[in-house]
Structure formats: structure tokens, C-alpha cells
Amino acid sequence: MAQPLVPAPRLLPLGDAAWTVELGASISPHLNARVMGLAERLEQARHSDPLLADLIDVVPTFRSLTVHYDPFTANATAIGKRLMEWAQEDSSQVRQGRLWHLPVCFDVDLAPDLARLAETKGQTTDAVVQRLLEASFRVYMLGFQPGFPYMGGLPPELHLPRLTEPRQRVPAQSVAVAGEMCSIYPWESPGGWNLIGRTPVVLFDLRQADQPAMLSAGDEVRWHAVDRQTHDALATEIAQGLPRATFLKAPHP
């Protein structure tokens, strides 16, 4: 199978302390794999390459990578040149993500937009739920809120626009879809995505000092349905310290 055409990268200054490398203009697994491949290469080199010793952070998105550096000690021009050299290579060997199996409850009061999604698509709610359970979702990036995952992989027949009027209050752990994306709200907040379920899993926890955000770019998420009793019991266990690893099934295939 022919590989997708590789667009020419663009190097953009982000103030005087960061470069952003744009690798394309679309949302796709192949393009995101190139972003993650570049991020992984930088992470591996920054501790051994003197040129990259002054990097502060490497932030991947759907289609670009932002590299923050110390403006007082780093050679910004040389870093930018190195980024462009590496970005021009079609490196899509990404860091091995993790495979999560997350519980989700589809009860009506926890999924206020599920019936409308099904009606809009001419399907039953059971059929929509089945498609969600069959799909695999790739975490492209985190944003909007700490721990908020933007996940691709929503079946095309379930794509749905954002709400015309956002809700003032979206409960934490709400599973939601908008356009071609799926996500989970880590916090109670306003929001305009369509709410189709709720998970008891806490996605951002400051007590997890090494990694407060549970999900990372490159991870894969698969859902499994639970009833309300199981959802509530898991929520209690999680509040009492149930380890995240409970939901971690295997490395990314």
C-alpha cells in the first residue's frame, strides 16, 4: 500500500523561547505518528546531545510539535535547523503507547445526548453503543483542560457537530463526542460536546506526582459498558485508591 504524501514541514517561532514545527494540516493517524516520532526522537536525544540540553519541554499536538527551550542559554537557530532536518524525514515510529480498557455507563441520565445521536443517525441507541464498544480510540493530544484527551477513531457514522449552545455545566468524567473526535471531561466545566456516557475513572489526579494526567498522546482507549451499580461501585473504589493500572490492559499493539 502506498504511503500518504508527506507534506513539507514549516518552522514557526513561538516568541523567543520556542519553535513550533507544523508537519501538516489534517487530523490523521499517519500525521500524528510523524509528530510522535519526532517527539520521541527529541526526548531520546535531549539527554545526550549538547545542542538539545537546554530544551525545557516537548509538546505534541494533532499535527505539530512545539519545543520550548531556555532563551538565555540555548542556540535557538541551531535547534530550529535540527528540528527541520528531522521533520523532513518521514519518521512515524512512535513511542509505544498504552492500551486502556475504560468502563463507561450509558444510562440515560449520564448520557443525555445519546438518544439524539442515535435518532440523528437513524440508529438505535443499542447500535450506537455497540459501535462505540467496537472502536479503538487513539489519544492524539491533551488540551482544553488538564488531562482532557482529544481522541480519534470515532466511527464516521457517529460524527456529530458540537452543540449550538454549550452547556454551562458538564459533569466530570462525562464521555463526549464532537465532529470526528471523542473525549472525556476530566473536570466539571462548561462544554459544547455531546454527552453520550460517563466513566468513573479519574483522568487527572495531582496525587499522582509523576504523571497527574492518566492518558498520554499515543495511548489507545477502548470502552466496555457497565451498569449503574458497577459504575458507582468503581467510583467508590477509585476514590479509595484503586490503582490506575486496574484499567491498563497491555502495551499498544
Steps between C-alpha positions, in 0.01 A plus 500: 500500500636843406581728790321837523684792347719672757435878507793738536548601865487863614707649781326779692642707788288508814634809668869485585492178697340236278472361149188340354548250220188450288503165322166534320151645510276198560406264781611147418676209671791517252562871557468465876743208486755729332449757778548236767801357319668841504408549865647163592820574312542829686428340837761233436763750383453784743696329780801414286517772231652826631300702248176376655608521863311827551163368385233554765199321354382317189125534433334292224162585346292352216731627227780702656766493769598792722846496653565732794858595585691732731537823298803610702715192450369313197618544141155565356614519137684169517206333677265623230730365229518161674121488533454565129756236405324238709150616403579448131550130570182294497552352845181339622652260752329627812553425865306194606172623639287325757172320449226598744165324543278759666153435642215722385137510608241590237201557732271775374578752776875456439468513120254782424596526131526131415137462386526811282819369341327172422191673361708736287686206348192282455625238743391355832687598813610137536653511152685823579634355824613187318696705245666694783600177673644357177715806425854577613579862585846652460602782733636768268566765763395649833356850520213732597520378861774312686460137397237561228576248221425572135443153357459393140334180388133593530319302228399736215135407534505644855652839416286780646553879517551678829197637678379834367474621860760359741390375839599711797572185700639171373558242775853370547581167331237558229577313177429726204525529123528798265572487128733206446642508852424328828606613845443487876451813710744466793337787691155646547491794260306668221516309174347464157561133420223238481483294820457128430606331824707527814804319633588471869872525415676818619718634218699762692625450855763723661574223748662318207806722514694333217212522253183678618332449160414132458495497119783605270527573129545170320289297743204295381163489677231237467168514680310229680145555620405476868168542676428776748570283803843402368575861401421626849694219668806572287472873577511416871797267458689760295439764766643254753816449297433236233815513283486636147673184386171321560387637164834457323475186291807478277754700304372646173505222237 
